[in-house]
């Protein structure tokens, strides 16, 4: 700022001989405002002036000058001296009467004063005022507050991120999401090992793949051994989980009538039941229960209970138990409000389909196997609540046999490891069933004791939905680019049309070939290939939109070039692809 003030002095007049050194040094060091005398004022007799140049033409400049220190200007104006100030004349005859821009906004700093806002010592300068033509624009006040610099207005904008510097994750799915979906697809395409002698087709399902962790049957239902398979439906091509109940003989169609009620039930924490049918494809009488299939899903028992694959599972923290409890209670409450009962809540019947995401599995199976036409549904609902308490104890201890053999000892261990709130929930679930308990009461207790856990799950689900929506937005338009690339592949360099003059590399086909080189075959100044994915995406998007932006296409021998627009290239592609369709009769 000192340089600005010094240059202003030098522009107004010659300071080398006529200006007091004290005033100059004070103005430079303190960055104070400089009052300017009118050019027509007579010079002081005591101060010699520099003669004007004979060829100089006086020019009146009215350029605004920014003076940063308003307090100094006020101090200079209010200080009165008896000494006449000296006048300086420019050696070239230029007389400047530039108005002074002074901010008017008040500041809290003015009330406290400023040590720098003192009047300069030495020779003083009279206040010259402003030009008459600008008097209505600028304020003629004699006191100006000190205004702090607004630094945020001087911060430059962030540099524009060039398209070739953009991370590819901004165009495609995030790496974690892509990995999870890829692993799920891979699990759906696994082929069964040889020698299993599985039937090629079950009703409308084919390509059976065993999902049981062991060689033998899994955990049974109602004393019947069960096997689980993944199969593909011929109706819609989707994968489903087929649970085979070995040795069950269906005597009538009445048990299958309950499937209609379960089929209509939908809840985010329940694995939906699709259908049920009997079969003899396994050379016996078996019942097949078809549920929705979730790739790479695991059971709570395989994660938190000791087994051959996980002999020493880590203990569950209390917060995780609360998260599990909230989801299970929501599912049970929804099922009970529909007049149904789960009847099979245990660690092997609860699936984990995501990060702490639970779903009740095998719903409706017991209603088919032990059909009673819902005569004892209230009793079964009470059993569901007791099963939830037993499930919490089993997950906490990591062993279901301990809970069954000695529930008192299991509860003592539970009370030492977890807080009183969770203990109260478990005691209420395992306590006396009279009077009858309801899932709504249990949900009210959870909301009263741990509302933060419920809010946390709600926030997590909403955030997960937003994340997936953002990821989907990156992929929703990728089909357009695939169609363009397919058309490129159909048109370029077809061997069967090499001798056809209509398909020789001239005209529209030549433009398409040059455009392909422009998009995919660029090289840098050193002759190395340019593998810029963002350049490819931008060019293909412009081509698909058919914009009027022009580009230069250069031949490979660099002997010819064409200036065309993306719109014209798109018309060439559509024309060539249309010719292909007519050739094939499509």
C-alpha positions in Angstrom: 0.0 0.0 0.0 3.0 2.3 0.6 4.0 1.9 -3.0 0.5 3.1 -4.1 0.8 6.3 -1.9 4.3 7.0 -3.1 3.3 6.7 -6.7 0.4 9.1 -6.1 2.8 11.7 -4.7 5.1 11.3 -7.7 2.1 11.8 -10.0 0.9 14.9 -8.3 4.2 16.8 -8.3 7.9 16.7 -7.9 8.7 15.6 -4.4 12.5 15.7 -4.7 12.9 19.4 -4.0 9.6 20.9 -3.1 8.0 18.5 -0.6 9.1 18.3 3.0 10.9 15.0 3.7 9.1 14.6 7.0 5.6 14.6 5.3 6.8 12.1 2.7 8.3 9.6 5.1 5.3 9.8 7.3 2.9 9.2 4.5 4.9 6.2 3.2 5.4 4.6 6.5 1.8 5.0 7.7 0.0 4.7 4.3 -2.0 7.9 4.9 -4.2 9.7 2.5 -2.7 12.6 0.6 -4.7 15.8 0.1 -4.2 17.4 -3.3 -4.2 21.1 -4.1 -6.0 22.3 -7.1 -3.8 22.9 -10.1 -4.7 26.6 -10.4 -3.5 27.5 -7.0 -0.5 29.8 -6.9 2.8 28.4 -5.6 4.1 29.5 -2.3 6.7 32.2 -2.5 9.1 30.3 -0.3 9.1 27.2 -2.4 10.6 27.2 -5.9 8.7 25.4 -8.6 10.0 23.4 -11.5 9.4 25.1 -14.8 7.0 23.4 -17.1 8.1 21.8 -20.3 7.6 23.9 -23.4 6.0 20.9 -25.3 3.8 19.6 -22.5 0.1 20.0 -22.8 -1.8 20.3 -19.5 -4.2 17.4 -19.0 -6.8 17.1 -16.4 -7.1 13.5 -15.1 -10.2 12.4 -13.2 -9.2 8.8 -12.5 -10.4 7.6 -9.1 -7.7 6.8 -6.6 -8.1 4.3 -3.8 -6.8 5.6 -0.5 -6.9 2.8 2.1 -6.4 4.7 5.3 -9.4 6.9 5.9 -8.6 7.7 9.5 -5.4 9.4 8.4 -7.3 11.5 6.0 -9.6 12.7 8.7 -6.8 13.5 11.0 -5.1 15.5 8.3 -8.2 17.4 7.6 -9.0 18.3 11.2 -5.5 19.4 12.1 -5.0 23.1 11.8 -1.6 24.8 11.4 -0.5 28.3 10.7 2.2 27.2 8.2 1.2 27.5 4.6 1.6 24.2 2.7 3.9 24.2 -0.3 2.6 23.5 -3.7 4.1 21.0 -6.0 4.0 21.3 -9.7 4.5 18.4 -12.1 7.6 18.9 -14.3 5.6 17.9 -17.3 2.7 20.2 -16.6 0.2 17.5 -15.7 -2.3 18.6 -13.2 -4.3 15.8 -11.6 -7.5 16.4 -9.7 -8.5 12.8 -9.1 -11.3 12.2 -6.7 -10.5 10.1 -3.7 -12.6 6.9 -3.0 -13.2 6.4 0.7 -15.4 3.6 2.1 -18.3 4.9 4.3 -19.2 1.7 6.1 -18.9 2.1 9.9 -16.8 -0.4 11.8 -16.5 -1.3 15.5 -12.8 -0.6 15.3 -13.5 3.2 15.2 -15.0 3.3 18.7 -11.7 2.0 20.2 -9.5 4.2 18.1 -6.3 3.3 16.3 -2.8 4.2 17.2 -2.0 4.6 13.5 -4.8 7.1 12.9 -2.8 10.0 14.3 -2.0 13.2 12.4 1.3 13.1 10.6 4.0 15.3 11.9 5.9 17.9 9.9 4.4 19.8 7.1 0.7 19.6 6.7 -1.5 19.6 3.6 -4.8 21.4 3.1 -7.8 19.5 2.1 -8.6 20.2 -1.5 -12.2 18.8 -1.7 -13.5 17.1 -4.8 -14.3 18.0 -8.3 -17.5 19.8 -8.8 -18.8 17.4 -11.3 -18.3 14.5 -8.9 -19.6 16.3 -5.8 -22.9 14.6 -6.0 -21.4 11.1 -6.2 -18.9 11.1 -3.4 -19.6 12.1 0.2 -17.9 15.4 1.4 -18.0 14.4 5.0 -14.9 15.4 7.0 -14.9 12.3 9.2 -14.5 8.8 7.7 -14.5 5.6 9.7 -11.9 2.9 9.4 -13.2 -0.1 7.4 -11.6 -3.5 7.8 -10.7 -5.2 4.5 -13.1 -8.0 3.5 -10.5 -10.6 2.7 -13.1 -13.2 1.5 -13.8 -10.9 -1.4 -10.2 -11.0 -2.6 -9.8 -14.8 -2.4 -9.6 -16.1 -6.0 -12.1 -18.8 -7.1 -10.8 -22.3 -7.0 -9.1 -23.4 -10.1 -11.3 -25.0 -12.7 -10.8 -28.8 -12.6 -9.9 -29.8 -16.1 -11.9 -32.7 -17.4 -8.8 -34.9 -17.8 -8.0 -34.4 -14.1 -11.4 -35.6 -12.8 -11.3 -38.8 -10.9 -13.0 -41.7 -12.7 -15.0 -42.5 -9.6 -17.1 -39.4 -10.5 -18.2 -41.0 -13.7 -18.7 -44.6 -12.5 -19.8 -46.5 -9.4 -17.7 -46.1 -6.2 -15.2 -48.8 -5.7 -16.8 -50.3 -2.6 -20.3 -50.4 -4.2 -18.9 -51.9 -7.4 -17.1 -54.6 -5.4 -20.1 -55.5 -3.4 -22.4 -55.8 -6.5 -19.7 -57.7 -8.4 -19.3 -60.2 -5.6 -23.0 -60.7 -5.4 -23.2 -61.3 -9.2 -20.3 -63.7 -9.0 -22.0 -65.7 -6.3 -25.2 -66.0 -8.4 -23.2 -67.4 -11.3 -21.4 -70.2 -9.5 -21.8 -73.6 -10.9 -22.5 -76.6 -8.6 -19.7 -79.1 -8.1 -20.0 -82.4 -10.1 -21.4 -85.5 -8.6 -24.3 -84.0 -6.6 -27.0 -85.5 -8.9 -29.3 -82.7 -8.5 -32.5 -82.5 -10.7 -32.1 -80.4 -13.8 -35.5 -78.8 -13.2 -37.9 -78.2 -10.3 -41.3 -76.9 -11.4 -40.2 -73.7 -13.2 -36.7 -73.5 -11.5 -33.5 -74.8 -13.0 -29.7 -74.6 -12.3 -29.9 -75.7 -8.7 -26.9 -74.8 -6.6 -26.6 -75.9 -2.9 -26.3 -73.1 -0.3 -25.9 -75.3 2.8 -22.5 -74.7 4.5 -22.1 -78.4 5.2 -22.5 -81.6 3.2 -25.5 -82.9 5.1 -28.8 -81.3 5.7 -29.1 -77.9 7.5 -31.1 -77.1 10.6 -34.4 -78.8 10.3 -38.0 -77.4 10.5 -40.5 -79.3 12.7 -38.1 -82.3 12.9 -37.8 -82.5 9.2 -34.3 -82.2 7.6 -34.0 -79.3 5.2 -31.7 -78.4 2.3 -31.3 -75.0 0.7 -30.6 -74.4 -3.0 -30.3 -71.4 -5.3 -32.2 -71.7 -8.5 -33.1 -69.6 -11.5 -36.8 -69.0 -12.4 -37.9 -69.6 -16.0 -40.6 -67.0 -15.5 -38.5 -63.9 -14.9 -34.9 -65.1 -14.9 -34.4 -64.1 -11.3 -32.7 -66.1 -8.6 -34.6 -67.6 -5.7 -33.8 -69.6 -2.6 -35.5 -73.1 -2.6 -35.8 -74.8 0.8 -36.5 -78.5 0.5 -38.2 -80.2 3.4 -37.3 -83.8 3.0 -39.8 -86.5 3.8 -42.8 -84.2 4.2 -46.0 -85.7 2.6 -48.7 -83.2 1.7 -52.1 -84.8 2.2 -54.2 -81.9 1.1 -54.0 -78.4 -0.5 -55.2 -76.6 2.6 -51.7 -76.1 4.1 -50.7 -74.3 0.9 -53.5 -71.8 1.3 -51.6 -70.0 4.0 -48.9 -69.1 1.4 -51.3 -66.6 -0.2 -51.4 -64.6 3.1 -47.6 -64.7 3.5 -47.1 -63.8 -0.1 -48.8 -60.4 0.4 -46.6 -59.5 3.4 -43.8 -57.2 2.6 -41.3 -55.7 5.1 -37.7 -54.6 4.8 -36.7 -57.0 7.6 -38.6 -60.0 6.4 -37.5 -62.4 3.6 -40.7 -62.7 1.5 -42.3 -66.1 0.8 -42.9 -66.6 -3.0 -44.6 -69.9 -3.3 -44.7 -73.6 -2.1 -45.2 -76.8 -3.9 -44.5 -80.5 -3.5 -42.2 -82.6 -5.7 -40.8 -86.1 -6.2 -37.8 -85.0 -8.2 -35.5 -86.1 -5.4 -37.0 -89.6 -5.4 -39.0 -88.9 -2.3 -41.9 -86.8 -1.2 -40.5 -83.3 -0.5 -42.0 -79.9 0.1 -40.3 -76.9 -1.6 -40.6 -73.4 0.0 -39.5 -70.6 -2.4 -38.2 -67.4 -0.7 -36.4 -64.4 -2.1 -32.7 -64.9 -2.6 -30.0 -62.5 -1.2 -26.5 -63.1 -2.5 -23.7 -63.6 0.1 -26.2 -63.5 3.0 -25.2 -65.2 6.2 -27.1 -66.3 9.3 -26.6 -64.8 12.7 -25.6 -68.2 14.0 -22.7 -68.5 11.5 -21.4 -65.0 12.5 -21.8 -64.9 16.2 -21.9 -68.6 17.3 -19.0 -71.0 17.6 -18.7 -73.3 14.6 -16.0 -75.0 12.5 -15.5 -71.9 10.4 -15.6 -69.5 13.4 -14.5 -71.4 16.5 -14.0 -68.3 18.6 -16.4 -65.5 17.7 -15.9 -62.1 19.3 -18.4 -61.1 22.0 -21.2 -58.8 20.9 -21.1 -55.3 22.1 -24.3 -53.9 23.7 -24.9 -51.3 20.9 -25.0 -54.1 18.3 -27.5 -56.1 20.3 -29.7 -53.0 20.5 -29.4 -52.6 16.7 -30.4 -56.2 16.2 -33.3 -55.9 18.7 -34.8 -52.8 17.0 -34.9 -54.5 13.6 -36.3 -57.8 14.9 -39.0 -56.1 16.9 -40.0 -54.1 13.8 -40.4 -57.2 11.8 -42.2 -59.2 14.5 -44.6 -56.3 15.1 -45.5 -56.0 11.4 -46.1 -59.7 11.2 -48.3 -59.8 14.3 -50.4 -56.9 13.0 -51.2 -59.0 9.9 -52.6 -61.7 12.2 -49.6 -64.0 11.6 -46.8 -65.4 13.7 -43.2 -66.2 12.8 -42.9 -69.4 14.8 -39.2 -69.9 14.0 -37.0 -67.1 15.5 -33.5 -68.4 16.2 -29.9 -67.6 15.0 -30.1 -69.9 12.1 -33.3 -68.3 10.8 -32.2 -64.7 10.8 -30.2 -63.5 7.8 -27.6 -60.8 7.7 -27.8 -59.3 4.2 -25.7 -56.2 4.7 -23.8 -54.4 7.4 -25.9 -55.3 10.5 -29.0 -55.5 8.2 -31.3 -58.3 9.5 -34.1 -60.2 7.8 -36.3 -62.9 9.3 -36.1 -66.0 7.2 -38.3 -69.1 6.7 -41.5 -67.1 7.4 -44.6 -69.2 6.7 -42.8 -72.5 6.8 -44.2 -73.6 10.1 -47.7 -72.6 9.1 -47.5 -75.0 6.2 -45.7 -77.8 8.1 -47.9 -77.6 11.2 -51.1 -76.3 9.7 -53.8 -75.4 12.2 -55.7 -72.7 10.3 -54.4 -70.0 12.6 -56.5 -71.3 15.5 -53.6 -70.7 18.0 -52.1 -67.6 16.4 -52.1 -65.6 19.7 -50.2 -68.4 21.5 -47.7 -68.5 18.6 -47.3 -64.7 18.9 -46.4 -65.1 22.6 -43.9 -67.7 21.6 -42.4 -65.3 19.2 -41.7 -62.8 21.9 -40.1 -65.4 24.1 -38.0 -66.5 21.2 -36.7 -62.9 20.8 -35.5 -63.0 24.4 -33.8 -66.4 23.9 -32.2 -65.1 20.7 -30.6 -62.1 22.6 -29.2 -64.5 25.3 -27.9 -66.9 22.7 -26.1 -64.1 20.7 -24.7 -62.7 23.9 -23.3 -66.0 25.2 -22.4 -67.4 21.7 -23.8 -70.8 22.5 -27.5 -71.9 22.4 -26.9 -75.0 24.4 -26.0 -73.0 27.5 -29.2 -71.0 27.4 -31.3 -74.1 27.0 -29.5 -76.1 29.7 -29.2 -73.5 32.4 -31.2 -70.3 31.7 -30.5 -68.9 35.2 -26.8 -69.1 34.8 -27.1 -67.6 31.3 -29.0 -64.7 32.7 -26.4 -64.1 35.4 -23.7 -63.9 32.8 -25.8 -61.6 30.7 -26.3 -59.2 33.6 -22.6 -59.0 34.2 -21.8 -58.1 30.6 -24.7 -55.8 29.6 -26.5 -52.8 31.1 -29.7 -52.8 33.1 -31.9 -51.5 30.3 -31.1 -54.5 28.1 -31.6 -56.8 31.1 -35.0 -55.4 31.7 -36.0 -56.1 28.1 -34.8 -59.7 28.2 -36.5 -60.4 31.6 -39.7 -59.0 30.2 -39.5 -61.2 27.1 -38.7 -64.3 29.1 -41.1 -63.6 32.0 -44.6 -64.8 32.7 -46.9 -64.7 29.7 -49.9 -63.6 31.8 -51.1 -61.1 31.0 -50.6 -61.4 27.3 -47.7 -59.4 25.9 -47.8 -57.7 22.5 -45.1 -56.6 20.1 -46.4 -53.0 20.3 -45.6 -53.0 24.1 -42.1 -54.2 23.3 -41.7 -51.5 20.7 -42.8 -48.9 23.1 -40.3 -50.0 25.7 -37.5 -49.8 23.1 -38.5 -46.3 22.0 -38.6 -45.2 25.6 -35.3 -46.7 26.6 -33.2 -46.3 23.4 -34.7 -43.7 21.1 -31.2 -42.8 19.9 -30.7 -46.3 18.4 -33.9 -46.0 16.5 -33.0 -42.5 15.2 -29.5 -43.8 14.2 -31.0 -46.6 12.2 -33.4 -44.3 10.5 -30.6 -41.8 9.6 -28.4 -44.7 8.3 -31.2 -46.0 6.1 -31.9 -42.6 4.6 -28.2 -41.9 4.0 -27.8 -45.3 2.4 -30.7 -44.5 0.1 -29.1 -41.2 -0.9 -25.8 -42.8 -1.6 -27.3 -45.5 -3.8 -29.3 -42.8 -5.6 -26.1 -40.8 -6.3 -24.3 -43.9 -7.5 -27.2 -44.9 -9.7 -27.2 -41.4 -11.3 -23.7 -42.1 -12.6 -24.8 -45.2 -14.4 -28.3 -44.3 -15.6 -27.1 -42.9 -18.9 -24.3 -45.4 -19.6 -26.7 -47.3 -21.9 -26.5 -44.5 -24.4 -22.8 -44.8 -24.7 -22.9 -48.5 -25.1 -25.3 -48.1 -28.0 -23.0 -45.7 -29.6 -20.0 -48.0 -29.2 -22.0 -50.9 -30.7 -22.8 -48.8 -33.7 -19.1 -47.9 -34.1 -18.3 -51.6 -34.1 -21.0 -52.5 -36.6 -20.0 -49.8 -39.1 -16.2 -49.5 -39.0 -14.0 -51.8 -41.2 -16.5 -54.4 -42.3 -14.7 -57.0 -44.3 -17.6 -58.1 -46.5 -18.0 -54.6 -47.9 -14.4 -54.0 -48.8 -15.1 -54.1 -52.6 -18.4 -52.2 -52.3 -17.9 -48.7 -53.5 -20.7 -47.6 -51.2 -18.9 -49.0 -48.2 -15.4 -47.9 -49.1 -13.7 -45.6 -46.6 -15.0 -42.5 -48.3 -17.8 -40.1 -47.5 -19.7 -40.8 -44.4 -17.7 -43.9 -43.5 -14.5 -42.0 -43.8 -15.7 -39.3 -41.4 -16.8 -42.0 -38.9 -13.4 -43.6 -39.1 -11.6 -40.3 -38.5 -13.9 -39.5 -35.6 -13.0 -42.9 -34.1 -9.3 -42.1 -34.3 -10.0 -38.7 -32.8 -11.8 -40.3 -29.8 -9.7 -43.4 -29.2 -6.4 -43.2 -31.0 -4.9 -39.9 -29.9 -1.2 -39.5 -29.1 0.7 -36.9 -27.2 3.7 -34.8 -28.4 6.0 -37.8 -27.8 3.9 -40.2 -29.8 2.6 -42.1 -26.8 -1.0 -43.2 -26.7 -3.4 -41.0 -24.7 -5.6 -43.1 -22.4 -7.9 -40.4 -21.3 -11.3 -41.9 -20.3 -12.8 -38.5 -19.6 -12.0 -37.3 -23.1 -13.8 -40.4 -24.5 -16.9 -39.8 -22.3 -17.1 -36.2 -23.2 -16.8 -36.8 -26.9 -19.4 -39.6 -26.9 -21.8 -37.5 -24.8 -21.5 -34.6 -27.3 -22.0 -37.0 -30.2 -25.1 -38.6 -28.7 -26.5 -35.1 -28.0 -25.6 -33.9 -31.5 -24.2 -30.6 -30.5 -23.2 -28.0 -33.1 -19.6 -27.7 -31.7 -17.0 -28.2 -34.5 -13.9 -30.3 -34.3 -11.0 -31.0 -36.7 -10.5 -34.5 -37.9 -7.0 -35.3 -39.3 -6.1 -38.3 -41.4 -3.5 -40.7 -40.2 -1.0 -39.5 -42.8 -1.7 -35.9 -41.7 -2.2 -34.9 -45.3 -5.8 -34.0 -45.0 -8.2 -32.6 -42.4 -11.9 -32.1 -42.1 -13.8 -29.6 -39.9 -17.2 -31.1 -39.0 -19.6 -30.8 -36.1 -20.7 -33.5 -33.7 -24.2 -33.1 -35.2 -22.8 -34.0 -38.6 -20.9 -36.9 -37.3 -24.1 -38.2 -35.6 -26.0 -37.9 -38.9 -23.2 -39.9 -40.7 -23.4 -42.7 -38.1 -27.2 -42.8 -38.3 -27.1 -42.9 -42.1 -24.5 -45.7 -42.2 -26.2 -47.8 -39.5 -29.5 -47.3 -41.4 -27.8 -48.7 -44.5 -26.7 -51.8 -42.5 -30.2 -52.4 -41.2 -31.6 -52.2 -44.7 -28.9 -54.7 -45.9 -30.0 -57.2 -43.2 -33.7 -56.5 -43.7 -34.2 -55.5 -40.0 
